[in-house]
Amino acid sequence: MRQNHLIYSKLYAAADRIDDIEDLVALKPTEQELMEAKKLVLQQDASDVWPTIVDECISVLKKRLGHEK
């Protein structure tokens, strides 16, 4: 599986179940890779709260990966 597909699938899993975030941290995605994965993940759920859940997950990831400025 290509790195970007793996990041996408792990981001989707982590947004759905935060316990899966460790796998994504281990992949050390760049900020650009996270944003590309975010676009795909947002398309996977039509609920009103899904974008908020994904944004919160990405915020946690950015802090853990040192991408926060």
PDB file of N, CA, C, O and CB in Angstrom:
ATOM      1  N   MET A   1       0.851  -1.174   0.000  1.00  0.00           N
ATOM      2  CA  MET A   1       0.000   0.000   0.000  1.00  0.00           C
ATOM      3  C   MET A   1       0.899   1.240   0.000  1.00  0.00           C
ATOM      4  O   MET A   1       1.859   1.321   0.767  1.00  0.00           O
ATOM      5  CB  MET A   1      -0.970  -0.004   1.230  1.00  0.00           C
ATOM      6  N   ARG A   2       0.584   2.184  -0.851  1.00  0.00           N
ATOM      7  CA  ARG A   2       1.375   3.401  -0.915  1.00  0.00           C
ATOM      8  C   ARG A   2       1.201   4.209   0.359  1.00  0.00           C
ATOM      9  O   ARG A   2       0.165   4.129   1.019  1.00  0.00           O
ATOM     10  CB  ARG A   2       0.985   4.235  -2.135  1.00  0.00           C
ATOM     11  N   GLN A   3       2.217   4.987   0.699  1.00  0.00           N
ATOM     12  CA  GLN A   3       2.229   5.775   1.938  1.00  0.00           C
ATOM     13  C   GLN A   3       0.994   6.671   2.056  1.00  0.00           C
ATOM     14  O   GLN A   3       0.383   6.726   3.123  1.00  0.00           O
ATOM     15  CB  GLN A   3       3.497   6.631   2.005  1.00  0.00           C
ATOM     16  N   ASN A   4       0.615   7.369   0.988  1.00  0.00           N
ATOM     17  CA  ASN A   4      -0.524   8.282   1.094  1.00  0.00           C
ATOM     18  C   ASN A   4      -1.838   7.530   1.318  1.00  0.00           C
ATOM     19  O   ASN A   4      -2.728   8.040   1.998  1.00  0.00           O
ATOM     20  CB  ASN A   4      -0.626   9.139  -0.163  1.00  0.00           C
ATOM     21  N   HIS A   5      -1.970   6.332   0.758  1.00  0.00           N
ATOM     22  CA  HIS A   5      -3.170   5.534   1.001  1.00  0.00           C
ATOM     23  C   HIS A   5      -3.204   5.028   2.441  1.00  0.00           C
ATOM     24  O   HIS A   5      -4.265   4.962   3.062  1.00  0.00           O
ATOM     25  CB  HIS A   5      -3.236   4.354   0.023  1.00  0.00           C
ATOM     26  N   LEU A   6      -2.060   4.679   2.948  1.00  0.00           N
ATOM     27  CA  LEU A   6      -1.969   4.216   4.325  1.00  0.00           C
ATOM     28  C   LEU A   6      -2.292   5.355   5.295  1.00  0.00           C
ATOM     29  O   LEU A   6      -2.987   5.145   6.289  1.00  0.00           O
ATOM     30  CB  LEU A   6      -0.568   3.649   4.610  1.00  0.00           C
ATOM     31  N   ILE A   7      -1.793   6.551   5.011  1.00  0.00           N
ATOM     32  CA  ILE A   7      -2.097   7.713   5.851  1.00  0.00           C
ATOM     33  C   ILE A   7      -3.592   7.999   5.825  1.00  0.00           C
ATOM     34  O   ILE A   7      -4.195   8.258   6.867  1.00  0.00           O
ATOM     35  CB  ILE A   7      -1.304   8.954   5.382  1.00  0.00           C
ATOM     36  N   TYR A   8      -4.187   7.954   4.646  1.00  0.00           N
ATOM     37  CA  TYR A   8      -5.633   8.162   4.528  1.00  0.00           C
ATOM     38  C   TYR A   8      -6.401   7.140   5.366  1.00  0.00           C
ATOM     39  O   TYR A   8      -7.290   7.511   6.133  1.00  0.00           O
ATOM     40  CB  TYR A   8      -6.070   8.073   3.054  1.00  0.00           C
ATOM     41  N   SER A   9      -6.068   5.876   5.227  1.00  0.00           N
ATOM     42  CA  SER A   9      -6.826   4.847   5.945  1.00  0.00           C
ATOM     43  C   SER A   9      -6.613   4.945   7.452  1.00  0.00           C
ATOM     44  O   SER A   9      -7.538   4.686   8.221  1.00  0.00           O
ATOM     45  CB  SER A   9      -6.426   3.455   5.453  1.00  0.00           C
ATOM     46  N   LYS A  10      -5.425   5.310   7.878  1.00  0.00           N
ATOM     47  CA  LYS A  10      -5.162   5.469   9.309  1.00  0.00           C
ATOM     48  C   LYS A  10      -5.830   6.719   9.862  1.00  0.00           C
ATOM     49  O   LYS A  10      -6.290   6.714  11.004  1.00  0.00           O
ATOM     50  CB  LYS A  10      -3.660   5.525   9.570  1.00  0.00           C
ATOM     51  N   LEU A  11      -5.891   7.790   9.074  1.00  0.00           N
ATOM     52  CA  LEU A  11      -6.595   8.993   9.522  1.00  0.00           C
ATOM     53  C   LEU A  11      -8.080   8.706   9.668  1.00  0.00           C
ATOM     54  O   LEU A  11      -8.704   9.127  10.641  1.00  0.00           O
ATOM     55  CB  LEU A  11      -6.370  10.160   8.540  1.00  0.00           C
ATOM     56  N   TYR A  12      -8.640   7.999   8.716  1.00  0.00           N
ATOM     57  CA  TYR A  12     -10.058   7.619   8.798  1.00  0.00           C
ATOM     58  C   TYR A  12     -10.308   6.795  10.059  1.00  0.00           C
ATOM     59  O   TYR A  12     -11.275   7.036  10.782  1.00  0.00           O
ATOM     60  CB  TYR A  12     -10.489   6.819   7.537  1.00  0.00           C
ATOM     61  N   ALA A  13      -9.447   5.835  10.316  1.00  0.00           N
ATOM     62  CA  ALA A  13      -9.591   4.982  11.501  1.00  0.00           C
ATOM     63  C   ALA A  13      -9.441   5.802  12.782  1.00  0.00           C
ATOM     64  O   ALA A  13     -10.207   5.619  13.728  1.00  0.00           O
ATOM     65  CB  ALA A  13      -8.551   3.844  11.476  1.00  0.00           C
ATOM     66  N   ALA A  14      -8.459   6.704  12.816  1.00  0.00           N
ATOM     67  CA  ALA A  14      -8.220   7.504  14.015  1.00  0.00           C
ATOM     68  C   ALA A  14      -9.370   8.473  14.284  1.00  0.00           C
ATOM     69  O   ALA A  14      -9.714   8.718  15.440  1.00  0.00           O
ATOM     70  CB  ALA A  14      -6.910   8.276  13.879  1.00  0.00           C
ATOM     71  N   ALA A  15      -9.965   9.025  13.227  1.00  0.00           N
ATOM     72  CA  ALA A  15     -11.111   9.926  13.414  1.00  0.00           C
ATOM     73  C   ALA A  15     -12.317   9.151  13.936  1.00  0.00           C
ATOM     74  O   ALA A  15     -13.127   9.681  14.697  1.00  0.00           O
ATOM     75  CB  ALA A  15     -11.467  10.639  12.087  1.00  0.00           C
ATOM     76  N   ASP A  16     -12.423   7.918  13.525  1.00  0.00           N
ATOM     77  CA  ASP A  16     -13.534   7.076  13.965  1.00  0.00           C
ATOM     78  C   ASP A  16     -13.290   6.499  15.361  1.00  0.00           C
ATOM     79  O   ASP A  16     -14.223   6.315  16.142  1.00  0.00           O
ATOM     80  CB  ASP A  16     -13.760   5.943  12.967  1.00  0.00           C
ATOM     81  N   ARG A  17     -12.016   6.216  15.659  1.00  0.00           N
ATOM     82  CA  ARG A  17     -11.661   5.596  16.939  1.00  0.00           C
ATOM     83  C   ARG A  17     -10.281   6.105  17.329  1.00  0.00           C
ATOM     84  O   ARG A  17      -9.270   5.607  16.834  1.00  0.00           O
ATOM     85  CB  ARG A  17     -11.685   4.020  16.852  1.00  0.00           C
ATOM     86  N   ILE A  18     -10.237   7.087  18.208  1.00  0.00           N
ATOM     87  CA  ILE A  18      -8.995   7.805  18.528  1.00  0.00           C
ATOM     88  C   ILE A  18      -7.870   6.875  18.974  1.00  0.00           C
ATOM     89  O   ILE A  18      -6.701   7.245  18.870  1.00  0.00           O
ATOM     90  CB  ILE A  18      -9.258   8.829  19.611  1.00  0.00           C
ATOM     91  N   ASP A  19      -8.187   5.692  19.464  1.00  0.00           N
ATOM     92  CA  ASP A  19      -7.148   4.748  19.882  1.00  0.00           C
ATOM     93  C   ASP A  19      -6.225   4.372  18.721  1.00  0.00           C
ATOM     94  O   ASP A  19      -5.094   3.942  18.951  1.00  0.00           O
ATOM     95  CB  ASP A  19      -7.788   3.487  20.466  1.00  0.00           C
ATOM     96  N   ASP A  20      -6.684   4.525  17.500  1.00  0.00           N
ATOM     97  CA  ASP A  20      -5.888   4.178  16.323  1.00  0.00           C
ATOM     98  C   ASP A  20      -4.890   5.263  15.929  1.00  0.00           C
ATOM     99  O   ASP A  20      -4.168   5.108  14.944  1.00  0.00           O
ATOM    100  CB  ASP A  20      -6.799   3.896  15.164  1.00  0.00           C
ATOM    101  N   ILE A  21      -4.842   6.340  16.675  1.00  0.00           N
ATOM    102  CA  ILE A  21      -3.985   7.464  16.308  1.00  0.00           C
ATOM    103  C   ILE A  21      -2.495   7.116  16.383  1.00  0.00           C
ATOM    104  O   ILE A  21      -1.686   7.697  15.659  1.00  0.00           O
ATOM    105  CB  ILE A  21      -4.278   8.646  17.209  1.00  0.00           C
ATOM    106  N   GLU A  22      -2.133   6.181  17.247  1.00  0.00           N
ATOM    107  CA  GLU A  22      -0.721   5.819  17.400  1.00  0.00           C
ATOM    108  C   GLU A  22      -0.122   5.281  16.104  1.00  0.00           C
ATOM    109  O   GLU A  22       1.034   5.561  15.788  1.00  0.00           O
ATOM    110  CB  GLU A  22      -0.564   4.785  18.504  1.00  0.00           C
ATOM    111  N   ASP A  23      -0.904   4.512  15.358  1.00  0.00           N
ATOM    112  CA  ASP A  23      -0.408   4.004  14.069  1.00  0.00           C
ATOM    113  C   ASP A  23      -0.084   5.153  13.125  1.00  0.00           C
ATOM    114  O   ASP A  23       0.915   5.117  12.407  1.00  0.00           O
ATOM    115  CB  ASP A  23      -1.444   3.065  13.418  1.00  0.00           C
ATOM    116  N   LEU A  24      -0.917   6.151  13.133  1.00  0.00           N
ATOM    117  CA  LEU A  24      -0.714   7.299  12.254  1.00  0.00           C
ATOM    118  C   LEU A  24       0.490   8.121  12.708  1.00  0.00           C
ATOM    119  O   LEU A  24       1.262   8.590  11.871  1.00  0.00           O
ATOM    120  CB  LEU A  24      -1.975   8.177  12.217  1.00  0.00           C
ATOM    121  N   VAL A  25       0.660   8.301  13.997  1.00  0.00           N
ATOM    122  CA  VAL A  25       1.827   9.015  14.515  1.00  0.00           C
ATOM    123  C   VAL A  25       3.110   8.298  14.080  1.00  0.00           C
ATOM    124  O   VAL A  25       4.094   8.943  13.716  1.00  0.00           O
ATOM    125  CB  VAL A  25       1.762   9.124  16.065  1.00  0.00           C
ATOM    126  N   ALA A  26       3.093   6.980  14.119  1.00  0.00           N
ATOM    127  CA  ALA A  26       4.268   6.196  13.732  1.00  0.00           C
ATOM    128  C   ALA A  26       4.643   6.391  12.259  1.00  0.00           C
ATOM    129  O   ALA A  26       5.809   6.248  11.892  1.00  0.00           O
ATOM    130  CB  ALA A  26       4.017   4.722  14.004  1.00  0.00           C
ATOM    131  N   LEU A  27       3.664   6.714  11.421  1.00  0.00           N
ATOM    132  CA  LEU A  27       3.937   6.944   9.995  1.00  0.00           C
ATOM    133  C   LEU A  27       4.607   8.295   9.739  1.00  0.00           C
ATOM    134  O   LEU A  27       5.187   8.508   8.675  1.00  0.00           O
ATOM    135  CB  LEU A  27       2.642   6.861   9.198  1.00  0.00           C
ATOM    136  N   LYS A  28       4.528   9.199  10.704  1.00  0.00           N
ATOM    137  CA  LYS A  28       5.128  10.536  10.614  1.00  0.00           C
ATOM    138  C   LYS A  28       4.730  11.275   9.331  1.00  0.00           C
ATOM    139  O   LYS A  28       5.594  11.699   8.564  1.00  0.00           O
ATOM    140  CB  LYS A  28       6.645  10.426  10.687  1.00  0.00           C
ATOM    141  N   PRO A  29       3.423  11.427   9.100  1.00  0.00           N
ATOM    142  CA  PRO A  29       3.005  12.136   7.884  1.00  0.00           C
ATOM    143  C   PRO A  29       3.365  13.617   7.950  1.00  0.00           C
ATOM    144  O   PRO A  29       3.386  14.220   9.023  1.00  0.00           O
ATOM    145  CB  PRO A  29       1.497  11.976   7.667  1.00  0.00           C
ATOM    146  N   THR A  30       3.642  14.179   6.798  1.00  0.00           N
ATOM    147  CA  THR A  30       3.882  15.615   6.721  1.00  0.00           C
ATOM    148  C   THR A  30       2.545  16.330   6.846  1.00  0.00           C
ATOM    149  O   THR A  30       1.483  15.714   6.751  1.00  0.00           O
ATOM    150  CB  THR A  30       4.606  16.001   5.391  1.00  0.00           C
ATOM    151  N   GLU A  31       2.613  17.629   7.057  1.00  0.00           N
ATOM    152  CA  GLU A  31       1.380  18.413   7.132  1.00  0.00           C
ATOM    153  C   GLU A  31       0.620  18.341   5.805  1.00  0.00           C
ATOM    154  O   GLU A  31      -0.608  18.267   5.797  1.00  0.00           O
ATOM    155  CB  GLU A  31       1.693  19.885   7.493  1.00  0.00           C
ATOM    156  N   GLN A  32       1.340  18.361   4.701  1.00  0.00           N
ATOM    157  CA  GLN A  32       0.709  18.268   3.379  1.00  0.00           C
ATOM    158  C   GLN A  32       0.011  16.916   3.212  1.00  0.00           C
ATOM    159  O   GLN A  32      -1.108  16.857   2.703  1.00  0.00           O
ATOM    160  CB  GLN A  32       1.759  18.470   2.260  1.00  0.00           C
ATOM    161  N   GLU A  33       0.655  15.848   3.632  1.00  0.00           N
ATOM    162  CA  GLU A  33       0.042  14.521   3.539  1.00  0.00           C
ATOM    163  C   GLU A  33      -1.236  14.445   4.383  1.00  0.00           C
ATOM    164  O   GLU A  33      -2.221  13.831   3.972  1.00  0.00           O
ATOM    165  CB  GLU A  33       1.042  13.437   3.991  1.00  0.00           C
ATOM    166  N   LEU A  34      -1.211  15.067   5.553  1.00  0.00           N
ATOM    167  CA  LEU A  34      -2.415  15.090   6.392  1.00  0.00           C
ATOM    168  C   LEU A  34      -3.557  15.837   5.707  1.00  0.00           C
ATOM    169  O   LEU A  34      -4.705  15.396   5.753  1.00  0.00           O
ATOM    170  CB  LEU A  34      -2.107  15.737   7.748  1.00  0.00           C
ATOM    171  N   MET A  35      -3.247  16.958   5.080  1.00  0.00           N
ATOM    172  CA  MET A  35      -4.286  17.748   4.429  1.00  0.00           C
ATOM    173  C   MET A  35      -4.866  17.017   3.212  1.00  0.00           C
ATOM    174  O   MET A  35      -6.062  17.117   2.936  1.00  0.00           O
ATOM    175  CB  MET A  35      -3.724  19.109   4.008  1.00  0.00           C
ATOM    176  N   GLU A  36      -4.028  16.296   2.499  1.00  0.00           N
ATOM    177  CA  GLU A  36      -4.510  15.501   1.368  1.00  0.00           C
ATOM    178  C   GLU A  36      -5.399  14.360   1.857  1.00  0.00           C
ATOM    179  O   GLU A  36      -6.437  14.071   1.263  1.00  0.00           O
ATOM    180  CB  GLU A  36      -3.324  14.944   0.552  1.00  0.00           C
ATOM    181  N   ALA A  37      -4.982  13.719   2.939  1.00  0.00           N
ATOM    182  CA  ALA A  37      -5.779  12.632   3.513  1.00  0.00           C
ATOM    183  C   ALA A  37      -7.098  13.175   4.062  1.00  0.00           C
ATOM    184  O   ALA A  37      -8.136  12.521   3.955  1.00  0.00           O
ATOM    185  CB  ALA A  37      -4.990  11.908   4.630  1.00  0.00           C
ATOM    186  N   LYS A  38      -7.054  14.359   4.641  1.00  0.00           N
ATOM    187  CA  LYS A  38      -8.268  14.974   5.199  1.00  0.00           C
ATOM    188  C   LYS A  38      -9.353  15.124   4.127  1.00  0.00           C
ATOM    189  O   LYS A  38     -10.524  14.838   4.380  1.00  0.00           O
ATOM    190  CB  LYS A  38      -7.937  16.354   5.812  1.00  0.00           C
ATOM    191  N   LYS A  39      -8.964  15.568   2.941  1.00  0.00           N
ATOM    192  CA  LYS A  39      -9.933  15.742   1.854  1.00  0.00           C
ATOM    193  C   LYS A  39     -10.667  14.432   1.563  1.00  0.00           C
ATOM    194  O   LYS A  39     -11.885  14.423   1.382  1.00  0.00           O
ATOM    195  CB  LYS A  39      -9.228  16.249   0.579  1.00  0.00           C
ATOM    196  N   LEU A  40      -9.928  13.342   1.519  1.00  0.00           N
ATOM    197  CA  LEU A  40     -10.540  12.038   1.238  1.00  0.00           C
ATOM    198  C   LEU A  40     -11.397  11.552   2.412  1.00  0.00           C
ATOM    199  O   LEU A  40     -12.492  11.026   2.213  1.00  0.00           O
ATOM    200  CB  LEU A  40      -9.453  11.001   0.921  1.00  0.00           C
ATOM    201  N   VAL A  41     -10.897  11.730   3.617  1.00  0.00           N
ATOM    202  CA  VAL A  41     -11.624  11.271   4.801  1.00  0.00           C
ATOM    203  C   VAL A  41     -12.949  12.008   4.945  1.00  0.00           C
ATOM    204  O   VAL A  41     -13.954  11.401   5.314  1.00  0.00           O
ATOM    205  CB  VAL A  41     -10.773  11.464   6.061  1.00  0.00           C
ATOM    206  N   LEU A  42     -12.963  13.298   4.662  1.00  0.00           N
ATOM    207  CA  LEU A  42     -14.198  14.082   4.787  1.00  0.00           C
ATOM    208  C   LEU A  42     -15.291  13.590   3.843  1.00  0.00           C
ATOM    209  O   LEU A  42     -16.476  13.796   4.109  1.00  0.00           O
ATOM    210  CB  LEU A  42     -13.912  15.554   4.516  1.00  0.00           C
ATOM    211  N   GLN A  43     -14.911  12.952   2.758  1.00  0.00           N
ATOM    212  CA  GLN A  43     -15.884  12.439   1.792  1.00  0.00           C
ATOM    213  C   GLN A  43     -16.535  11.130   2.248  1.00  0.00           C
ATOM    214  O   GLN A  43     -17.487  10.660   1.624  1.00  0.00           O
ATOM    215  CB  GLN A  43     -15.211  12.231   0.450  1.00  0.00           C
ATOM    216  N   GLN A  44     -16.029  10.549   3.323  1.00  0.00           N
ATOM    217  CA  GLN A  44     -16.479   9.216   3.730  1.00  0.00           C
ATOM    218  C   GLN A  44     -17.666   9.203   4.683  1.00  0.00           C
ATOM    219  O   GLN A  44     -18.199   8.135   4.983  1.00  0.00           O
ATOM    220  CB  GLN A  44     -15.357   8.498   4.365  1.00  0.00           C
ATOM    221  N   ASP A  45     -18.092  10.369   5.164  1.00  0.00           N
ATOM    222  CA  ASP A  45     -19.192  10.417   6.118  1.00  0.00           C
ATOM    223  C   ASP A  45     -19.959  11.711   5.891  1.00  0.00           C
ATOM    224  O   ASP A  45     -19.356  12.781   5.805  1.00  0.00           O
ATOM    225  CB  ASP A  45     -18.677  10.317   7.590  1.00  0.00           C
ATOM    226  N   ALA A  46     -21.259  11.626   5.796  1.00  0.00           N
ATOM    227  CA  ALA A  46     -22.089  12.796   5.500  1.00  0.00           C
ATOM    228  C   ALA A  46     -22.663  13.456   6.750  1.00  0.00           C
ATOM    229  O   ALA A  46     -23.399  14.437   6.645  1.00  0.00           O
ATOM    230  CB  ALA A  46     -23.216  12.400   4.584  1.00  0.00           C
ATOM    231  N   SER A  47     -22.341  12.938   7.920  1.00  0.00           N
ATOM    232  CA  SER A  47     -22.926  13.519   9.135  1.00  0.00           C
ATOM    233  C   SER A  47     -22.384  14.928   9.371  1.00  0.00           C
ATOM    234  O   SER A  47     -21.279  15.265   8.948  1.00  0.00           O
ATOM    235  CB  SER A  47     -22.634  12.623  10.361  1.00  0.00           C
ATOM    236  N   ASP A  48     -23.182  15.732  10.050  1.00  0.00           N
ATOM    237  CA  ASP A  48     -22.808  17.116  10.317  1.00  0.00           C
ATOM    238  C   ASP A  48     -21.594  17.238  11.228  1.00  0.00           C
ATOM    239  O   ASP A  48     -20.855  18.218  11.141  1.00  0.00           O
ATOM    240  CB  ASP A  48     -23.967  17.846  10.927  1.00  0.00           C
ATOM    241  N   VAL A  49     -21.380  16.262  12.098  1.00  0.00           N
ATOM    242  CA  VAL A  49     -20.278  16.355  13.057  1.00  0.00           C
ATOM    243  C   VAL A  49     -18.966  15.790  12.526  1.00  0.00           C
ATOM    244  O   VAL A  49     -17.913  16.031  13.117  1.00  0.00           O
ATOM    245  CB  VAL A  49     -20.650  15.639  14.324  1.00  0.00           C
ATOM    246  N   TRP A  50     -19.003  15.051  11.437  1.00  0.00           N
ATOM    247  CA  TRP A  50     -17.795  14.418  10.908  1.00  0.00           C
ATOM    248  C   TRP A  50     -16.658  15.407  10.650  1.00  0.00           C
ATOM    249  O   TRP A  50     -15.531  15.122  11.055  1.00  0.00           O
ATOM    250  CB  TRP A  50     -18.123  13.693   9.631  1.00  0.00           C
ATOM    251  N   PRO A  51     -16.885  16.549  10.000  1.00  0.00           N
ATOM    252  CA  PRO A  51     -15.775  17.488   9.783  1.00  0.00           C
ATOM    253  C   PRO A  51     -15.139  17.958  11.096  1.00  0.00           C
ATOM    254  O   PRO A  51     -13.922  18.136  11.161  1.00  0.00           O
ATOM    255  CB  PRO A  51     -16.266  18.698   8.993  1.00  0.00           C
ATOM    256  N   THR A  52     -15.937  18.158  12.123  1.00  0.00           N
ATOM    257  CA  THR A  52     -15.402  18.574  13.421  1.00  0.00           C
ATOM    258  C   THR A  52     -14.549  17.474  14.025  1.00  0.00           C
ATOM    259  O   THR A  52     -13.480  17.743  14.572  1.00  0.00           O
ATOM    260  CB  THR A  52     -16.539  18.948  14.382  1.00  0.00           C
ATOM    261  N   ILE A  53     -15.015  16.240  13.931  1.00  0.00           N
ATOM    262  CA  ILE A  53     -14.265  15.101  14.456  1.00  0.00           C
ATOM    263  C   ILE A  53     -12.922  14.970  13.730  1.00  0.00           C
ATOM    264  O   ILE A  53     -11.889  14.762  14.366  1.00  0.00           O
ATOM    265  CB  ILE A  53     -15.087  13.795  14.314  1.00  0.00           C
ATOM    266  N   VAL A  54     -12.938  15.089  12.421  1.00  0.00           N
ATOM    267  CA  VAL A  54     -11.705  14.978  11.630  1.00  0.00           C
ATOM    268  C   VAL A  54     -10.748  16.121  11.978  1.00  0.00           C
ATOM    269  O   VAL A  54      -9.548  15.896  12.138  1.00  0.00           O
ATOM    270  CB  VAL A  54     -12.028  14.989  10.108  1.00  0.00           C
ATOM    271  N   ASP A  55     -11.269  17.336  12.095  1.00  0.00           N
ATOM    272  CA  ASP A  55     -10.424  18.481  12.450  1.00  0.00           C
ATOM    273  C   ASP A  55      -9.787  18.303  13.829  1.00  0.00           C
ATOM    274  O   ASP A  55      -8.615  18.625  14.019  1.00  0.00           O
ATOM    275  CB  ASP A  55     -11.246  19.775  12.418  1.00  0.00           C
ATOM    276  N   GLU A  56     -10.551  17.795  14.778  1.00  0.00           N
ATOM    277  CA  GLU A  56     -10.008  17.553  16.120  1.00  0.00           C
ATOM    278  C   GLU A  56      -8.907  16.494  16.078  1.00  0.00           C
ATOM    279  O   GLU A  56      -7.879  16.631  16.741  1.00  0.00           O
ATOM    280  CB  GLU A  56     -11.130  17.113  17.085  1.00  0.00           C
ATOM    281  N   CYS A  57      -9.123  15.464  15.311  1.00  0.00           N
ATOM    282  CA  CYS A  57      -8.126  14.407  15.168  1.00  0.00           C
ATOM    283  C   CYS A  57      -6.844  14.980  14.554  1.00  0.00           C
ATOM    284  O   CYS A  57      -5.748  14.692  15.035  1.00  0.00           O
ATOM    285  CB  CYS A  57      -8.678  13.247  14.295  1.00  0.00           C
ATOM    286  N   ILE A  58      -6.971  15.771  13.522  1.00  0.00           N
ATOM    287  CA  ILE A  58      -5.810  16.362  12.867  1.00  0.00           C
ATOM    288  C   ILE A  58      -5.098  17.330  13.804  1.00  0.00           C
ATOM    289  O   ILE A  58      -3.870  17.408  13.786  1.00  0.00           O
ATOM    290  CB  ILE A  58      -6.227  17.080  11.578  1.00  0.00           C
ATOM    291  N   SER A  59      -5.830  18.054  14.607  1.00  0.00           N
ATOM    292  CA  SER A  59      -5.227  18.963  15.574  1.00  0.00           C
ATOM    293  C   SER A  59      -4.355  18.191  16.572  1.00  0.00           C
ATOM    294  O   SER A  59      -3.235  18.601  16.875  1.00  0.00           O
ATOM    295  CB  SER A  59      -6.319  19.756  16.316  1.00  0.00           C
ATOM    296  N   VAL A  60      -4.875  17.084  17.071  1.00  0.00           N
ATOM    297  CA  VAL A  60      -4.104  16.236  17.990  1.00  0.00           C
ATOM    298  C   VAL A  60      -2.855  15.710  17.283  1.00  0.00           C
ATOM    299  O   VAL A  60      -1.765  15.711  17.855  1.00  0.00           O
ATOM    300  CB  VAL A  60      -4.973  15.051  18.514  1.00  0.00           C
ATOM    301  N   LEU A  61      -3.017  15.268  16.053  1.00  0.00           N
ATOM    302  CA  LEU A  61      -1.884  14.739  15.288  1.00  0.00           C
ATOM    303  C   LEU A  61      -0.803  15.806  15.068  1.00  0.00           C
ATOM    304  O   LEU A  61       0.385  15.534  15.240  1.00  0.00           O
ATOM    305  CB  LEU A  61      -2.368  14.198  13.935  1.00  0.00           C
ATOM    306  N   LYS A  62      -1.217  17.007  14.692  1.00  0.00           N
ATOM    307  CA  LYS A  62      -0.259  18.077  14.458  1.00  0.00           C
ATOM    308  C   LYS A  62       0.553  18.363  15.719  1.00  0.00           C
ATOM    309  O   LYS A  62       1.765  18.571  15.648  1.00  0.00           O
ATOM    310  CB  LYS A  62      -0.979  19.343  13.990  1.00  0.00           C
ATOM    311  N   LYS A  63      -0.109  18.375  16.862  1.00  0.00           N
ATOM    312  CA  LYS A  63       0.608  18.600  18.118  1.00  0.00           C
ATOM    313  C   LYS A  63       1.587  17.464  18.392  1.00  0.00           C
ATOM    314  O   LYS A  63       2.737  17.707  18.759  1.00  0.00           O
ATOM    315  CB  LYS A  63      -0.381  18.740  19.287  1.00  0.00           C
ATOM    316  N   ARG A  64       1.136  16.236  18.216  1.00  0.00           N
ATOM    317  CA  ARG A  64       1.986  15.064  18.482  1.00  0.00           C
ATOM    318  C   ARG A  64       3.175  15.009  17.526  1.00  0.00           C
ATOM    319  O   ARG A  64       4.257  14.553  17.897  1.00  0.00           O
ATOM    320  CB  ARG A  64       1.165  13.770  18.367  1.00  0.00           C
ATOM    321  N   LEU A  65       2.968  15.474  16.295  1.00  0.00           N
ATOM    322  CA  LEU A  65       4.030  15.412  15.274  1.00  0.00           C
ATOM    323  C   LEU A  65       4.899  16.656  15.215  1.00  0.00           C
ATOM    324  O   LEU A  65       5.864  16.707  14.452  1.00  0.00           O
ATOM    325  CB  LEU A  65       3.420  15.184  13.924  1.00  0.00           C
ATOM    326  N   GLY A  66       4.563  17.658  16.016  1.00  0.00           N
ATOM    327  CA  GLY A  66       5.340  18.903  16.026  1.00  0.00           C
ATOM    328  C   GLY A  66       5.037  19.816  14.856  1.00  0.00           C
ATOM    329  O   GLY A  66       5.862  20.661  14.506  1.00  0.00           O
ATOM    330  N   HIS A  67       3.856  19.665  14.233  1.00  0.00           N
ATOM    331  CA  HIS A  67       3.477  20.526  13.112  1.00  0.00           C
ATOM    332  C   HIS A  67       2.803  21.817  13.560  1.00  0.00           C
ATOM    333  O   HIS A  67       2.605  22.725  12.753  1.00  0.00           O
ATOM    334  CB  HIS A  67       2.557  19.777  12.179  1.00  0.00           C
ATOM    335  N   GLU A  68       2.447  21.907  14.843  1.00  0.00           N
ATOM    336  CA  GLU A  68       1.814  23.124  15.359  1.00  0.00           C
ATOM    337  C   GLU A  68       2.845  24.237  15.394  1.00  0.00           C
ATOM    338  O   GLU A  68       4.008  24.028  15.741  1.00  0.00           O
ATOM    339  CB  GLU A  68       1.205  22.890  16.775  1.00  0.00           C
ATOM    340  N   LYS A  69       2.390  25.415  15.028  1.00  0.00           N
ATOM    341  CA  LYS A  69       3.306  26.562  15.018  1.00  0.00           C
ATOM    342  C   LYS A  69       3.090  27.425  16.222  1.00  0.00           C
ATOM    343  O   LYS A  69       3.770  28.438  16.386  1.00  0.00           O
ATOM    344  CB  LYS A  69       3.134  27.388  13.756  1.00  0.00           C
TER     345      LYS A  69
END
